[in-house]
Amino acid sequence: MRQTPALWAPALDRASPVPLARQLAAALRRAIAEGAIGGGARLPSTRELAAELGLARSTVVAVFEQLVAEGYLAARRGAGHFVPGRLVRAEAAPPRPPARPLSRQAERLRALAPPARVQPPRPFELGFAEIDGRLMTTWKRLSARAMSRRTRLQWSYGEPQGELALRRAIGDYLAAARGVRCRAEQIVLTAGTQQGLSLAARLLVDPGDAAWVEDPCYRAAVDILAAAEARIVPVPVDAGGLAVAAGPAAAPRLVYTTPSRQYPLGMAMPLARRMELLAWAEAGGAWIVEDDYESEFQLPGRTLPSLQGLDRAGRVIYLGTFSKLLFPSLRLGYAVLPEDLVAPFTAARHLSDRQSSALTQTILCDFILDGHFARHLKRMRAHYAARQDYLRGLLAARLGGLVATRPAAGGMYLTAWLPPDWSDRAAAAALAAAGVAALPLSSLVLQAPRPPGLVLGYSGHDEAALARAVERMAAVFARPGGLLNRQELELTQDHSPA
């Protein structure tokens, strides 16, 4: 004979915003899953349970019917409701099976999982834009205008390549500001530079293909190419940027470069080197990915036109982003492509996440066409230049005997050089313990050792925060006992390619 439990009556909270029916269903699921009502047990009748709980019988009937549909209960005509005998208690479940094997790419990606961000950002974390009040006011107004005029059709899916009006506006801007030569049909909207590089790697690199990267290099670019199973080939940079002649004799499938302002050392690639790189890529059939990550914040007259604008053989993929120019949560960037790459790149974008928000694209298009974008860049260019001067002044005043900086032509970060017998990784670790985030230059080095340095972001951090951070740096670097002397800071550095 099957066991019939004593009248089962869970405690229901009538003051809770959760409906009583949902509370009852959740309590029954929990009791069955945990074994409080065992397999084969018959539940009280709906009439009895309704009377005990003070509920309408129809409410209990609806809950029982829902749990029957979910498999927690079985109904038998004339006999009532039972817990199926095949259900077992949660604690009696068999041991968890061993982890199933993943693909090679999944194993790589597991090792590259990003750490949780510290909020709010700490000086001198990189990648944060200054949130300008005038920008936010204008963006809200344009958002309201865009929302008020959109038709039903525009609320549907948009073009994976991006809204044509925005692509035209971007093309006109790039032609005037960066010397980019393209039509709107060659532009594909992305979620940012990293997605642009990821899609380019998917299209251009087969597992084992060589990909040249600058050494030192933006680590996310190395990780993206490594996740695509490219064979990473570090190529050193000199005073002219990527040193083509220092690379292997065999041309790679792809070259990643930051010619406008090499990341993280800051030099610009001169015209002669650009022409050399383009001629070499054409002769060897290599693709060049040009990451123009912050050229808009370079001082006027100090930045050469884009590499793409000099390309006559169709070998350059030009990547840019609005996330650094406006605000990171915007998640809009673009790729300017040789014509034969547009169709496969658009298809890859469609398969990846279909499209960027058409509403956001409309607002950004209005922001550009109404002149707000140009005015914002002018303000922020001056703002970041002043912020750089301020930080360099603080470092010179408080750490002039230990830290050296050189003026940059603009941008959002500085590279500060440490004494040659220091370890920048240990210095960064000591600063992190004091609440200061400083990226060690050696963490961006793939092969050829560099003098120790720290990459310091100043965008998105106000002057008071920067002043406090420099004071903490001075305190850490001057601790009694020589915390930062050579004997304590010499660490084994791993300069092997990623």
Secondary structure, DSSP 8 states (H G I E B T S, - for coil): -----S-------TTSSS-HHHHHHHHHHHHHHTTSS-TT-B---HHHHHHHHT--HHHHHHHHHHHHHHTS-EEETTTEEE--TT---GGG-----------HHHHHHHHT------SS--TB-SS-----HHHHHHHHHHHHHHHHH--TGGGS---TT--HHHHHHHHHHHHHHH-----GGGEEEESSHHHHHHHHHHHH--TT-EEEEEES--HHHHHHHHHTT-EEEEEEEETTEE-GGGS-SS--SEEEE--SS-TTT-----HHHHHHHHHHHHHHT-EEEEE-TTGGGB-TTSS---HHHH-SSS-EEEEEESTTTT-GGG--EEEE--HHHHHHHHHHHHHHHS---HHHHHHHHHHHHTTHHHHHHHHHHHHHHHHHHHHHHHHHHHHTTT-B----SB-SEEEEE--TTS-HHHHHHHHHHTT---EEGGGG-SSS----EEEEE-TT--HHHHHHHHHHHHHHHT-TTTTTSHHHH---------
